[in-house]
Amino acid sequence: MKLLEDRIRKEGIVLPHNVLKVDSFLNHQVDPELMFEVGKEFAKQFADKPVTKILTVESSGIAPAVMTGLAMHVPVVFARKHKSLTLTDDLYTADVFSYTKQTTNKISIAKRFIKPDDSVLIIDDFLANGQAVEGLLTIIDDANIKVQGIGIVIEKTFQKGRALITKRKIPLVALAQIASLENGQVQFVKSV
């Protein structure tokens, strides 16, 4: 998605340890117009799939997931990372390690929001080592629901996340694929 790649080139900041900071438009400050275009693109890419719900993990996946849900006319459910007084019982849970925060979170989804007849699309902001997606897939497996695909805003192709997904034969669409962050420069995978 050229619009997204251009924005990454213009505003993305490469940090040590293969971290790409895109907090000016995706995961701190959100550009709703860009996220709406992202949502429409995911809706187009997965238009042939019988999606009943979008799943994501709080908090950075929420903006692209909501815009995808809007474009596909389906509800969005996000896995919560933090316990609350209202989220206590009857939960699906999984542990997720965050590379950028160097912490493990227990993510939770209330069982009443996903049912065996649901057919879900996972949307997330980044795919690197695949831990967030793996956590959602654990919940999906526990809930015995079907996953129709995974949409990722930015994929770091030089890390192992894609291999985890392709091993499970789940359709994967990444709107911006980064081949390298070497020398502080974002290099995208060349389109064929």
C-alpha positions in Angstrom: 0.0 0.0 0.0 1.9 3.0 -1.3 0.1 5.5 0.9 1.2 3.6 4.0 4.8 3.1 2.7 5.1 6.8 1.9 4.0 7.7 5.5 6.5 5.2 7.0 9.3 6.7 4.9 8.3 10.2 5.9 7.6 9.8 9.6 8.9 6.4 10.7 11.9 6.4 13.0 14.3 3.4 13.2 15.4 2.7 16.7 18.0 0.2 17.9 17.2 -3.6 18.0 15.1 -3.5 14.8 12.3 -1.3 16.3 10.3 1.0 14.0 8.6 3.9 15.7 5.4 5.0 13.9 3.7 6.7 16.8 2.9 9.8 14.8 0.2 8.0 12.8 -0.4 4.4 14.1 0.2 3.6 17.7 0.2 6.7 19.8 -1.3 9.4 17.7 -3.7 7.9 15.2 -4.3 9.4 11.7 -8.0 8.4 11.2 -8.0 9.1 7.5 -5.0 6.8 6.9 -6.5 4.2 9.2 -9.8 4.4 7.2 -7.8 3.7 4.0 -6.1 0.8 5.8 -9.5 -0.6 6.8 -10.9 -0.3 3.3 -7.8 -2.1 1.9 -8.2 -5.0 4.4 -11.9 -5.1 3.5 -11.1 -5.4 -0.1 -8.4 -8.0 0.4 -10.7 -10.2 2.5 -13.9 -9.4 0.7 -14.4 -13.1 -0.3 -14.2 -14.4 3.2 -17.3 -14.9 5.4 -16.0 -12.7 8.3 -18.4 -12.2 11.2 -16.0 -10.5 13.6 -12.7 -8.7 13.6 -10.3 -9.6 16.5 -7.3 -7.6 17.7 -5.2 -7.0 20.7 -5.3 -3.7 22.7 -4.2 -1.1 22.1 -2.3 -0.4 18.9 -4.4 -2.9 16.8 -7.7 -1.2 17.7 -7.6 1.7 15.2 -6.9 -0.4 12.1 -9.3 -3.1 13.4 -12.2 -0.7 14.0 -11.8 0.9 10.5 -11.7 -2.6 9.0 -14.9 -3.5 11.0 -16.5 -0.3 9.7 -15.6 -1.2 6.1 -16.8 -4.8 6.5 -19.8 -4.0 8.6 -18.9 -6.4 11.4 -18.2 -6.0 15.1 -14.6 -5.6 16.5 -13.5 -7.5 19.6 -10.2 -6.6 21.2 -8.3 -8.8 23.6 -7.7 -6.8 26.8 -4.2 -6.8 28.3 -5.3 -5.5 31.7 -7.7 -6.9 34.2 -10.7 -4.7 35.1 -13.6 -5.0 37.5 -15.9 -5.8 34.5 -13.7 -8.5 32.9 -13.4 -11.2 35.5 -15.2 -14.5 34.6 -15.8 -16.7 31.7 -12.8 -15.6 29.7 -10.5 -17.0 27.0 -6.9 -16.1 27.9 -3.4 -16.4 26.5 0.0 -15.1 27.4 1.7 -12.7 25.0 5.3 -11.5 25.1 5.9 -8.0 23.9 9.3 -7.5 22.3 9.2 -3.7 22.3 8.0 -3.6 26.0 9.9 -6.7 27.1 7.0 -7.9 29.2 4.5 -10.7 29.1 0.8 -9.8 29.3 -2.2 -12.1 29.8 -4.7 -11.2 27.1 -8.4 -11.9 27.7 -11.6 -12.0 25.6 -15.0 -12.5 27.3 -16.5 -15.8 26.0 -19.8 -14.0 25.3 -18.2 -12.0 22.5 -17.0 -15.0 20.4 -19.0 -18.0 19.7 -18.3 -21.3 17.8 -20.3 -20.1 14.8 -18.1 -17.0 14.4 -15.7 -16.7 11.6 -13.0 -14.1 12.4 -10.4 -11.9 10.8 -7.4 -10.9 12.9 -6.1 -7.3 12.4 -3.0 -6.0 14.1 -0.6 -3.1 13.7 2.7 -5.0 13.5 3.9 -8.5 12.7 7.5 -9.2 13.9 8.0 -12.3 16.0 4.3 -13.1 15.9 3.5 -13.2 19.6 0.3 -11.2 19.6 -1.1 -13.2 16.6 -0.1 -16.4 18.4 -1.9 -15.3 21.5 -5.1 -14.6 19.5 -4.8 -17.9 17.7 -4.6 -19.7 21.0 -7.9 -18.0 22.0 -9.4 -18.8 18.6 -8.4 -22.5 19.0 -9.8 -22.6 22.6 -13.0 -21.0 21.4 -13.2 -23.5 18.5 -13.9 -20.7 15.9 -12.7 -20.4 12.4 -10.0 -17.8 11.4 -10.5 -16.5 7.9 -7.2 -14.5 7.7 -4.8 -12.2 9.2 -4.3 -8.5 8.2 -1.2 -6.7 9.3 -0.5 -3.0 8.8 3.3 -3.3 9.0 5.3 -6.6 8.7 9.0 -6.9 9.5 9.6 -9.8 7.0 13.1 -10.4 8.4 11.6 -11.7 11.7 9.8 -15.0 12.3 6.2 -14.0 12.5 5.1 -14.9 9.0 6.6 -18.4 9.3 4.3 -19.0 12.3 1.3 -18.1 10.3 2.1 -19.8 7.1 2.8 -23.0 9.0 -0.9 -22.9 10.0 -1.9 -22.2 6.4 -3.8 -19.0 7.3 -4.1 -16.3 4.6 -1.9 -13.3 5.5 -2.0 -9.8 4.1 0.5 -7.2 5.1 0.0 -3.7 3.7 3.6 -2.7 4.2 6.4 -5.3 4.2 9.7 -4.2 5.6 12.8 -6.1 4.3 15.3 -4.4 6.5 15.9 -1.6 9.1 19.7 -1.7 8.7 21.7 1.5 9.1 18.6 3.3 10.3 16.9 3.0 6.9 13.6 1.4 6.1 13.9 -0.9 3.1 10.6 -2.3 1.8 10.1 -5.7 0.1 10.1 -5.1 -3.6 6.8 -5.6 -5.3 6.7 -8.2 -8.0 
